[in-house]
């Protein structure tokens, strides 16, 4: 049944691709084929269902904010992370600095660029990129994740806005470590090459409360996972998070590389790749597929019954 519904979800998603565009403001992301589409489900029982381009590597982009937040909570602690980063939806674009400059001294949440750059600045003095890479591989159940050098260089060459955000954060006393090294770590994390299957694995780890679904090893503290999933639900789909929560009702995080990570509590992780984006920067086909799956499989966290 699940495989059939996945195939149907793919058909629904494909109809939307024509209405989306790749993230051309980063040249390497703009070069990908916007017709790529894949979806993978990793269940609590260890089953993996997939359809489409689930083994195609793409860069994780803002989904890395989930991994970095989890790492910062583990290494730096809750109080340090949220002393100068909020927990509220911003209502603005993911790369906006308007409210940060005019109405707030702190980034609204760790899922937008300003908050994630601040989080990277907390990690940078105590965790190396190589350690973050190994941590990412472990959480995604994917030992083949590597840094996509072409995307990394493309992003660093076109990082004026993120650099402006980083130095604004420094001017407000939010970043207290080296700005350039913090930005370097942030962009490297965004440039990790993953697959839809990788994201499904990460989703299942989070759905299981931080436990490896096969070995039973604890990979993340349960309280860390609770915080991460809550922030994903309220802030994970940029300034479309509220509407997404109403229609889909699954904690999720998107990235402008076309990925979406979704977490169905105690049941499954879902990973999606669809690089055609809507105006808010979310995979346009991915959103359609998740809405279809949520309805057909009763996955909404407030549904009367679910599978």
C-alpha positions as CSV (number, residue, x, y, z in Angstrom):
1,X,0.0,0.0,0.0
2,X,2.7,2.5,1.0
3,X,4.6,2.0,-2.3
4,X,1.5,2.6,-4.3
5,X,0.7,5.7,-2.4
6,X,4.3,6.9,-2.9
7,X,4.0,6.5,-6.7
8,X,0.7,8.4,-6.7
9,X,2.3,11.2,-4.6
10,X,5.1,11.4,-7.2
11,X,2.4,11.9,-9.9
12,X,0.9,14.7,-7.9
13,X,4.3,16.3,-7.3
14,X,5.3,16.2,-11.0
15,X,2.3,18.4,-11.9
16,X,3.8,21.2,-9.8
17,X,7.3,21.2,-11.2
18,X,6.4,23.5,-14.1
19,X,5.4,26.2,-11.6
20,X,8.8,26.2,-9.7
21,X,12.4,27.3,-10.4
22,X,15.8,26.3,-9.1
23,X,17.7,28.5,-6.7
24,X,19.5,30.4,-9.5
25,X,21.0,33.1,-7.0
26,X,23.6,30.4,-6.2
27,X,24.9,29.5,-9.7
28,X,25.7,25.8,-9.0
29,X,22.2,25.3,-7.7
30,X,20.7,27.0,-10.7
31,X,22.4,24.5,-13.0
32,X,20.6,21.4,-11.7
33,X,17.8,19.7,-13.6
34,X,14.6,21.0,-12.0
35,X,12.7,17.9,-13.2
36,X,14.5,15.7,-10.7
37,X,12.1,14.3,-8.1
38,X,12.4,11.6,-5.5
39,X,10.9,10.5,-2.3
40,X,12.0,8.0,0.3
41,X,10.3,6.7,3.5
42,X,12.2,4.9,6.3
43,X,9.9,3.2,8.7
44,X,10.3,2.4,12.4
45,X,10.2,-1.3,11.4
46,X,13.3,-0.8,9.2
47,X,11.5,-0.9,5.9
48,X,12.5,1.5,3.1
49,X,10.1,2.6,0.4
50,X,11.3,4.8,-2.4
51,X,10.2,6.3,-5.7
52,X,12.0,8.4,-8.3
53,X,15.5,10.0,-7.9
54,X,16.2,8.9,-4.3
55,X,19.9,8.2,-4.9
56,X,20.8,11.5,-6.6
57,X,23.2,13.6,-4.6
58,X,22.3,17.2,-3.9
59,X,23.3,19.7,-1.3
60,X,21.5,19.7,2.0
61,X,21.4,23.5,2.3
62,X,19.2,24.7,5.2
63,X,18.3,21.2,6.3
64,X,21.8,21.3,7.8
65,X,20.4,23.7,10.3
66,X,18.7,20.8,12.0
67,X,22.0,18.9,12.4
68,X,23.8,22.0,13.6
69,X,21.1,22.9,16.1
70,X,21.2,19.3,17.4
71,X,25.0,19.5,17.7
72,X,25.0,22.8,19.4
73,X,22.4,21.7,21.9
74,X,24.5,18.6,22.7
75,X,27.8,20.4,22.9
76,X,27.0,23.9,24.1
77,X,23.7,23.3,25.9
78,X,20.2,24.7,25.7
79,X,20.9,27.9,27.7
80,X,23.9,28.9,25.6
81,X,22.1,28.2,22.3
82,X,18.9,30.2,23.1
83,X,20.5,33.0,25.1
84,X,20.8,35.0,22.0
85,X,18.7,33.1,19.4
86,X,14.9,33.0,19.7
87,X,12.4,30.2,19.1
88,X,9.7,32.2,17.3
89,X,8.7,32.1,13.6
90,X,10.0,35.2,11.8
91,X,7.3,35.7,9.2
92,X,10.1,36.9,6.9
93,X,12.2,35.3,4.2
94,X,15.0,32.9,5.4
95,X,17.7,35.4,4.4
96,X,16.1,38.5,5.7
97,X,17.9,40.8,8.1
98,X,15.2,43.5,8.4
99,X,13.8,42.5,11.8
100,X,17.3,41.7,13.1
101,X,18.4,45.2,12.3
102,X,15.2,47.2,13.1
103,X,13.0,45.4,15.6
104,X,15.0,42.7,17.3
105,X,18.5,42.3,18.7
106,X,18.4,38.6,18.3
107,X,17.7,36.2,15.4
108,X,14.1,34.9,15.6
109,X,15.0,31.2,15.4
110,X,17.8,28.8,14.4
111,X,16.1,27.7,11.2
112,X,16.7,31.1,9.4
113,X,20.1,32.2,8.2
114,X,20.8,34.7,10.9
115,X,20.0,32.1,13.7
116,X,21.9,29.3,12.0
117,X,25.0,31.5,11.5
118,X,24.8,32.4,15.2
119,X,24.6,28.7,16.0
120,X,27.6,28.0,13.7
121,X,29.5,30.6,15.7
122,X,28.9,28.7,18.9
123,X,30.0,25.5,17.4
124,X,33.1,26.8,15.5
125,X,35.4,27.2,18.5
126,X,34.6,23.7,19.9
127,X,33.8,21.4,16.9
128,X,35.7,21.0,13.7
129,X,34.1,20.7,10.3
130,X,35.4,17.2,10.0
131,X,33.7,16.3,13.3
132,X,30.4,17.9,12.0
133,X,30.8,15.9,8.8
134,X,31.1,12.6,10.8
135,X,28.2,13.6,13.0
136,X,26.1,14.3,9.9
137,X,27.0,10.9,8.4
138,X,26.0,9.2,11.6
139,X,22.6,11.0,11.9
140,X,21.7,10.5,8.2
141,X,22.8,6.8,8.3
142,X,24.9,7.6,5.2
143,X,28.7,7.1,5.4
144,X,29.1,8.6,1.9
145,X,28.1,12.2,2.6
146,X,30.9,14.6,1.5
147,X,31.4,18.3,1.0
148,X,30.3,19.4,-2.5
149,X,33.3,21.7,-3.2
150,X,31.7,23.2,-6.3
151,X,28.6,24.3,-4.4
152,X,30.7,25.5,-1.4
153,X,32.9,27.7,-3.7
154,X,29.8,29.0,-5.5
155,X,28.1,29.9,-2.3
156,X,31.2,31.5,-0.8
157,X,31.6,33.6,-4.0
158,X,28.0,34.8,-3.7
159,X,27.8,35.2,0.1
160,X,27.5,38.9,0.4
161,X,24.1,38.8,2.1
162,X,25.1,36.1,4.6
163,X,28.3,37.9,5.3
164,X,26.3,41.1,6.0
165,X,24.1,39.1,8.4
166,X,27.2,37.6,10.1
167,X,28.8,41.0,10.7
168,X,25.6,42.5,11.8
169,X,25.4,39.7,14.4
170,X,28.9,40.5,15.5
171,X,28.0,44.2,15.9
172,X,25.2,43.2,18.2
173,X,27.4,41.0,20.3
174,X,25.7,37.8,19.2
175,X,28.7,36.4,17.4
176,X,31.7,36.6,19.7
177,X,34.0,34.2,17.8
178,X,35.7,34.6,14.4
179,X,33.1,35.8,11.9
180,X,34.7,34.5,8.8
181,X,35.4,31.0,10.3
182,X,31.8,30.9,11.6
183,X,30.5,31.7,8.1
184,X,32.9,29.1,6.6
185,X,31.5,26.4,8.9
186,X,27.9,27.5,8.1
187,X,28.4,27.4,4.4
188,X,30.3,24.1,4.5
189,X,27.4,22.5,6.4
190,X,25.0,23.8,3.8
191,X,27.2,22.2,1.1
192,X,27.0,18.6,2.2
193,X,26.0,16.2,-0.5
194,X,23.0,14.1,0.6
195,X,20.2,12.0,-1.0
196,X,16.5,11.7,-0.3
197,X,17.4,8.4,1.4
198,X,19.9,10.2,3.7
199,X,17.1,12.6,4.8
200,X,14.7,9.8,5.4
201,X,17.3,8.1,7.6
202,X,17.8,11.4,9.6
203,X,14.0,11.7,9.8
204,X,13.7,8.2,11.3
205,X,16.4,8.9,13.9
206,X,14.5,12.0,15.0
207,X,11.1,10.1,14.8
208,X,12.6,7.5,17.1
209,X,13.7,10.1,19.7
210,X,17.4,10.0,18.8
211,X,17.8,6.2,18.6
212,X,19.5,4.5,15.6
213,X,16.7,2.5,14.0
214,X,18.8,-0.6,13.4
215,X,21.4,-0.8,16.2
216,X,19.4,0.8,19.0
217,X,22.3,3.1,19.8
218,X,21.4,6.5,21.2
219,X,22.7,9.1,18.8
220,X,21.0,12.2,20.3
221,X,19.7,13.1,23.7
222,X,15.9,12.8,23.9
223,X,15.4,16.4,25.1
224,X,17.6,17.7,22.2
225,X,15.4,15.8,19.7
226,X,12.2,17.2,21.3
227,X,13.5,20.8,21.0
228,X,14.7,20.2,17.4
229,X,11.4,18.7,16.2
230,X,9.4,21.5,17.9
231,X,11.4,24.2,16.1
232,X,11.0,22.3,12.9
233,X,7.3,22.3,13.2
234,X,7.0,26.0,13.9
235,X,9.9,27.4,11.8
236,X,11.1,24.7,9.4
237,X,9.4,25.7,6.2
238,X,10.6,29.3,6.1
239,X,7.8,31.9,6.1
240,X,5.4,29.2,4.9
241,X,5.7,27.2,8.1
242,X,2.2,28.0,9.5
243,X,0.3,27.1,6.4
244,X,2.4,23.9,6.0
245,X,1.6,22.9,9.6
246,X,-2.1,23.3,9.0
247,X,-2.2,21.3,5.7
248,X,0.5,18.7,6.4
249,X,1.1,18.7,10.1
250,X,4.5,17.0,10.1
251,X,7.6,18.6,11.6
252,X,9.7,19.3,8.5
253,X,12.7,21.3,7.3
254,X,13.3,22.4,3.7
255,X,16.4,23.6,1.9
256,X,16.9,25.6,-1.3
257,X,18.8,22.6,-2.8
258,X,15.3,21.1,-3.2
259,X,15.4,18.8,-0.1
260,X,12.7,18.3,2.5
261,X,13.2,16.4,5.7
262,X,10.0,15.2,7.5
263,X,9.5,13.4,10.8
264,X,6.4,11.4,11.6
265,X,6.6,10.7,15.4
266,X,7.6,7.1,16.2
267,X,6.6,6.0,12.7
268,X,8.8,7.1,9.9
269,X,11.2,9.6,8.4
270,X,10.6,11.0,5.0
271,X,13.2,12.4,2.6
272,X,12.4,14.3,-0.6
273,X,14.4,15.8,-3.4
274,X,12.7,18.2,-5.8
275,X,14.9,21.2,-6.8
276,X,12.0,23.2,-8.4
277,X,11.2,25.8,-5.6
278,X,8.2,27.9,-4.8
279,X,8.4,31.6,-4.1
280,X,9.3,30.9,-0.4
281,X,12.2,28.6,-1.3
282,X,10.5,25.3,-0.6
283,X,10.4,22.4,-3.0
284,X,7.1,22.9,-4.8
285,X,6.7,19.3,-5.8
286,X,7.8,18.2,-2.3
287,X,5.2,20.2,-0.6
288,X,2.5,18.7,-2.8
289,X,3.7,15.2,-2.2
290,X,3.8,15.7,1.6
291,X,0.3,17.1,1.5
292,X,-0.9,14.0,-0.4
293,X,0.9,11.6,1.9
294,X,-0.4,13.3,5.0
295,X,-3.9,13.0,3.8
296,X,-3.7,9.4,2.4
297,X,-1.7,7.9,5.3
298,X,-3.3,10.1,8.0
299,X,0.1,11.5,9.1
300,X,-1.0,14.9,10.4
301,X,0.0,15.0,14.1
302,X,-3.6,16.1,14.9
303,X,-5.3,13.6,12.6
304,X,-8.0,11.5,14.3
305,X,-6.2,8.3,13.4
306,X,-2.9,7.5,11.6
307,X,-1.2,4.4,10.2
